[in-house]
């Protein structure tokens, strides 16, 4: 990747929020404390959808790596959600 591409990506990343608060990242206890079943069910559906997508992408990456695609590597599972209402985004 060229220096210009890296600078463009860095500028774009700087525009993203540093943290966000959305129910899909809440701890189960915090979500249950809302006492609002439609929200709890919607979050469960969203988490399941994301888990299926992650599994699909991971399987594809693993297959690509097994086929010798040096640019791919098996994906690691997502970091578990931390308890609390605010999930921080950490950039490397």
N, C-alpha and C positions, 0 to 999 in steps of 0.2 A: 504494500500500500504506500502510495507516495505521501510526501509531507503535506502537500496541498489537500489530499483526501483526508488525512488525519486532522488537519486544522478545520476542515469543513465538518467533520464528524464531531470534533470537540465543541465547535460553536453550536451545533445542534443539541448536543448533550447538555450544554450549559443552559439551554432554554427549558429543559425538563424540570419539573418540580423536584425539590430535594426530599420531600416526604409527602405522603398522602394518607388519607384516612377514609377507607371505604369498608363496608361491612364484610366483604369477601376476605379481608385480612384480619378481622377481629378474631379473638380467641372464642372458642365455642361457648365458654361460660358468659362472656360479654354479650354474645349474640343471643343466647337463651334468655339473658336478663332483660332483653327488650320485650319479651312476652308477645311478640308479633309473629305468629306462624307464617304468614305470607313471606315475610322477609327471611325467616329462617329457612324456609323451603327454597326460595329463590337462590340464596347463598349456597345451599347444598347442591342445587342443580348446576350452578356456575362452577363450583369446585370440582364436581364430577366431570363436567365438560373439559375443564382445563387438565384434569388428570388423564383423560382419554387422549387429548391432543398431545400431552407430554409423552405418553407411552408410544404414540404413533411416531412422533418425531424422533424419539430415542431409538426406536426399532429401525427406522430408516437410517439414522446416523451410524448405528452399529453395523447394519448391512453394508453401508458404503465403506466403512473402515475395513470390514472383512474382505471387501472386494478390492482393497488396495488403494482407496482414495485417501491420499496422505493429508488432504485438507480437512478431512472429517475425523472426528473422534467421538466415542460414545458420550452422550450427554449425562451429566450428573443429575440426580433428582433435585427438585427445587428445595431450598432451605425451608424447614418447617416454619409455620407462622409463629411468631413470638407472642406470648400473652400480652394483652394491652390493646389499646385502640389505635395506635399509630405505628405503621410499619415504615421504617426508614429505608431509603434506597441508598445503597453503598456503591460508589463507583470505584473502579480500579484505575 
